[in-house]
């Protein structure tokens, strides 16, 4: 299932990805640091929500209390919750 997440306090405006109840794939960031975000998307493609959250949660960007990577961790957590509530 495809999920979209509107980010908060980062350069990327939205993150979209597929989640099948086990793994996250096909991650796309809208805006932000194009090269870095493409690399993050490739690196974590096929990871579980828990793996993404373990590695990316709490990551900051400059003086911000969050980052695009941290927002991805938030997004996949919300997707997992929505997926579980639907099934």
C-alpha positions as CSV (number, residue, x, y, z in Angstrom):
1,X,0.0,0.0,0.0
2,X,1.2,3.5,-0.9
3,X,1.5,6.0,2.0
4,X,2.3,9.7,1.9
5,X,3.4,11.9,4.8
6,X,3.6,15.7,5.0
7,X,6.8,16.5,6.7
8,X,7.3,19.1,9.5
9,X,10.2,21.6,9.9
10,X,12.4,20.1,7.1
11,X,13.2,21.0,3.5
12,X,11.5,18.0,2.0
13,X,7.7,18.7,1.8
14,X,6.5,15.2,1.6
15,X,7.7,11.6,1.8
16,X,5.9,8.7,0.0
17,X,6.6,5.0,0.1
18,X,5.1,1.5,-0.1
19,X,4.5,-0.5,3.0
20,X,3.2,-4.1,2.8
21,X,3.0,-4.8,6.6
22,X,6.6,-6.0,6.7
23,X,8.9,-3.8,4.8
24,X,9.2,-0.3,3.4
25,X,10.1,0.2,-0.2
26,X,10.0,2.7,-3.1
27,X,10.7,5.7,-0.9
28,X,10.4,9.1,-2.6
29,X,11.1,12.5,-1.0
30,X,9.6,15.7,-2.5
31,X,12.1,18.5,-2.2
32,X,15.0,18.6,0.1
33,X,18.7,17.6,-0.6
34,X,18.1,15.5,-3.7
35,X,21.3,13.5,-3.7
36,X,21.3,12.8,0.1
37,X,17.7,11.8,0.2
38,X,18.0,9.5,-2.9
39,X,20.9,7.8,-1.0
40,X,18.9,7.4,2.2
41,X,16.0,6.0,0.2
42,X,18.3,3.4,-1.5
43,X,20.0,2.4,1.7
44,X,16.8,1.7,3.7
45,X,14.8,0.2,0.8
46,X,13.5,-3.2,2.0
47,X,14.0,-2.4,5.7
48,X,11.3,-3.0,8.3
49,X,9.7,-0.1,10.2
50,X,11.7,-1.0,13.3
51,X,15.0,-1.0,11.5
52,X,14.3,2.4,10.0
53,X,13.2,3.8,13.3
54,X,16.2,2.3,15.1
55,X,18.8,3.9,12.7
56,X,17.1,7.2,11.8
57,X,14.9,8.4,14.7
58,X,16.4,11.4,16.5
59,X,18.7,12.4,13.7
60,X,18.8,16.2,13.5
61,X,19.7,18.7,10.7
62,X,21.7,21.8,11.7
63,X,19.8,23.6,14.5
64,X,16.6,21.8,13.8
65,X,15.3,19.2,16.2
66,X,14.4,16.9,13.3
67,X,15.7,16.0,9.8
68,X,14.4,14.4,6.7
69,X,15.7,11.1,7.9
70,X,14.0,11.5,11.3
71,X,10.8,12.5,9.5
72,X,11.0,9.2,7.5
73,X,11.2,7.3,10.8
74,X,8.1,9.2,12.0
75,X,6.3,8.5,8.6
76,X,6.9,4.8,8.6
77,X,5.7,4.5,12.2
78,X,2.5,6.2,11.3
79,X,2.1,4.0,8.2
80,X,2.5,0.9,10.3
81,X,-0.1,2.1,12.8
82,X,-2.6,2.9,10.0
83,X,-1.9,-0.4,8.2
84,X,-2.5,-2.4,11.4
85,X,-5.7,-0.5,12.1
86,X,-7.0,-1.3,8.6
87,X,-6.4,-5.1,9.0
